[in-house]
Structures are given as C-alpha cells and as structure tokens.
Amino acid sequence: MLPQRVICQGCKHILYEGAELKPPDEIIHMYEGKCPKCAKKLSLLPTDVEVKPAR
C-alpha cells in the first residue's frame, strides 16, 4: 500500500511513490526543479490534485 504518489503533470512520469510521506519541496529538490523525463519545470503549487482512498 502506497500512501503517496507524485506524478509530473506534463508527461505523467512518477516522480515519487512510497509509504513515507515526503514534502513537495523535497521531491522537487531531488530532481533539481524539473521532471527527469520531459524537463517540465516542477512547481510547489499543485495544479491537479487527486486524492483516492487506500485499498
């Protein structure tokens, strides 16, 4: 069961997936501010958030 999944809005690449909750700024810092797949600039302001119940 994974409580957190962070996906690039541009290409849908999974930036982070795991049981440990990580703050968005830490995930952005891991990738130096851009998606490693499509190079889209990552932002701290979420534009599309989807929350689903854990299964």
Contacts in CASP RR format, 6 or more apart in sequence:
PFRMAT RR
TARGET T0000
AUTHOR 0000-0000-0000
METHOD contacts of the structure
MODEL  1
MLPQRVICQGCKHILYEGAELKPPDEIIHMYEGKCPKCAKKLSLLPTDVE
VKPAR
1 19 0 8 1.000
1 54 0 8 1.000
1 55 0 8 1.000
2 17 0 8 1.000
2 18 0 8 1.000
2 19 0 8 1.000
3 18 0 8 1.000
3 19 0 8 1.000
3 21 0 8 1.000
3 54 0 8 1.000
4 16 0 8 1.000
4 17 0 8 1.000
4 18 0 8 1.000
4 19 0 8 1.000
4 20 0 8 1.000
4 21 0 8 1.000
4 22 0 8 1.000
5 14 0 8 1.000
5 16 0 8 1.000
5 17 0 8 1.000
5 18 0 8 1.000
6 14 0 8 1.000
6 15 0 8 1.000
6 16 0 8 1.000
6 17 0 8 1.000
6 22 0 8 1.000
6 24 0 8 1.000
6 27 0 8 1.000
7 13 0 8 1.000
7 14 0 8 1.000
7 15 0 8 1.000
8 15 0 8 1.000
8 35 0 8 1.000
8 37 0 8 1.000
8 38 0 8 1.000
8 40 0 8 1.000
8 42 0 8 1.000
9 40 0 8 1.000
9 47 0 8 1.000
9 48 0 8 1.000
10 35 0 8 1.000
10 38 0 8 1.000
10 40 0 8 1.000
11 35 0 8 1.000
11 37 0 8 1.000
11 38 0 8 1.000
11 40 0 8 1.000
13 35 0 8 1.000
13 36 0 8 1.000
13 37 0 8 1.000
13 38 0 8 1.000
15 27 0 8 1.000
15 30 0 8 1.000
15 31 0 8 1.000
15 35 0 8 1.000
15 42 0 8 1.000
16 22 0 8 1.000
16 27 0 8 1.000
16 30 0 8 1.000
24 44 0 8 1.000
24 46 0 8 1.000
25 44 0 8 1.000
27 42 0 8 1.000
28 42 0 8 1.000
28 43 0 8 1.000
28 44 0 8 1.000
31 42 0 8 1.000
33 41 0 8 1.000
33 42 0 8 1.000
34 40 0 8 1.000
34 41 0 8 1.000
34 42 0 8 1.000
35 42 0 8 1.000
END
